[in-house]
């Protein structure tokens, strides 16, 4: 190898000498200069060949190192490949086990789906029963509207009868006794009507509770569908939950049956009320005739009293009239003083508030522990204390733009900034009640 390299170098030096000698001879024309230049090119070409040979050696060493590193990497890859084959075999075994377990889970899922379909069917039947109950309630409402219409027609008929009933005359004492009896009967009928309305409100309150229970059942069904993908132990726990759900459904069925019985009872009561309403119409017709006779007698008595008063005024003036006039003026001045203390918005709020809500405000102002008083007022009006407070705040926000009652504490109370105005409003309301009682 070295002999070949030396021969190659010798040939390169000869070629370089010949080329440089020929070129310099052609350019210069002198033989000596051409020989000198050719001799100078020989070491330069030899140095260049050595430099190229060293570069080639370095490149060969780099290639050998890279080949060694590639061989090592190939060995490592072969080891990794063997490990991968082992892992693939283990994964295939695990996949077969998972496939068998997935088949078992699919069978269990199909069973739960059948159970879910049966539960959905039962829920659809409950929805149908619920719609039937709602239609019954609507029929009751229409019947009540028909009763009100008949009442309006009777009032119109009463206006016509008043012109004809003045011709008849009946004793005053008998008519009054009969009138009081009929009033008592009417009050009893109104109480029965209120009881029916209370029963309807209770049914309407039970309705959202049933809807909430149905919503809870749907949520439980969704949770069961999610938990179906877990292992056998979790599935057994969910079976126990399904049994509890079935118990809830049985209780719901019993509640629906009881509500249907109550609806049938209400229908019977409405039919009885219609019969009593027809009897009352006849009695009212007789009473109207008697009332007109009484009105004619009363007009005669008023005429006689006016004549007696005129005679008394002609005889003597009342000596204490001067004292009564300033008393009446003082009462009127008190009303104006109290009313001027309140702004117009608060007066509008007082007009909008019903009597029981004003009683709630009075209890919140005067009582240290107003909860029992507010609870009694709510029970007498068939509602809840929180609903009463919310209705008062809604009216206040509509008229004033602010809330009057602060429900955040243990005992609800009036806001401090509105306490004085609420007290004045209660004073005005009590003054009006006292005035009405005095006039009666």
C-alpha positions, 0 to 999 in steps of 0.5 A: 500500500505504501509502495503504491502511494510512493509511486503515485506521489512520484508520478504526480511530481513528474507530471507537475514538473513537466507541466510547470516546465512546459508552461514556464518555457512557453511563457519565458523562453529561457530554459534555466528559468523554466527548470527553476520554476519546475523545481519550485513546483515539485515541493509545493505539489508534494506538500499539497498531496500530503495535505490531501492525504491527511484530510482523507485519513481524517475523513476515513477515521470519522467514517469508521467511528460513525460505522462503529456507532451505527453498529452499536445503535443497530444492536441496541435497536435489536435488543429493543425489538426483542423487548417490544416483541415480548411486550406485544405478546403480553399486550395481546394476552391482556387484550384477550382478557379485556375483550372477554371482560368487555363482553360481560360488561356489554351483557350487563349494559343490555340488562340495565337498558331493558330495566331503564326502558321499563322505568321509562314506560312507568314514568310515561304512565305517570305523566298521563295520570298527571295530565288527567289530573290537570284536565280535572283541575281545568274543568273545576276552574271552568265550572267556577267561571260559569258560577261567576257568570251566573252570579253576574246574570243574577245581579242584572236580573236583580236590577230588573226586579228592583223596579217591580218589587216596590209594589209588594209589602211585607212585615219588617221583622219577618224579613230581617230574620229571614235575611239574617238566616240567609246571610249565615247560609251565604257565609257558610257557603263562602267558607266552603268555597275557601276550603275548596280553594285551599285544597286547590292551592295545596294540590298546586303546591304538591305538584312541584314536589312531584316534579322535583322527585321525577327530576331526581329519579332521572338524575339517578338513572343517568348516574346508573348509566355512567356507573355501568362501565365500572367493575362488578362491585360498583354494579352491585352497589348500583343495584341496591340504589335501583331497589331504593328508587323502586321503593320511591316509585311505589311511594309516588304511586301511592301518593298519586292514588291518594291525589286521585281520591282527593280529586274525586272528593272535590268533584263531589263537593263541587256538585253539592255546591252547585245544588246549594247554589241553585237553592240560594238563587231561589232564596235570593229572589225571595229576599230581593222582593222582601228587601224592596218592600223594606226599602219602601218602608225605610224611605217613608221613615226617612221622610218622617225623620226629615220632617221632624228635623225641619220642625226641630230646626225651626224651633231651636238651634243645637246649642253644642254645634259650635263645639262639634265643628272645631273637633271635626276640623281638628280630625281633618287637620290631623289626617293632613298633618300625618299624610304630609309627612309621607312622600307620594311614593310611600302613599302609593305603596300604602294603597297597594299593600293589602291588610295582612302585609301591613300587619306583617310590617307592623309586627316587624316594627313593634315586636322583638321576635316577629317570627311567630306573628308573621307565621300566624299571619301567613297561615291565616292567608294560606301562604309562607312567611318568606313569600309574604316578605318577598311580596312586600319587597317586590311592591317596594322595589316597583314603587320605591326602587329599593327593598324595605325588609332585610331578610338576611338575619335570623329575625327579618327586620326593617332597614334602618334608613326606611324605619321612620317612614314605615312607622308613619305609614303604619300610623296612617293605616291605623288612623284610617282603620279607627276612622272607619270604625268610628263612622260605622 
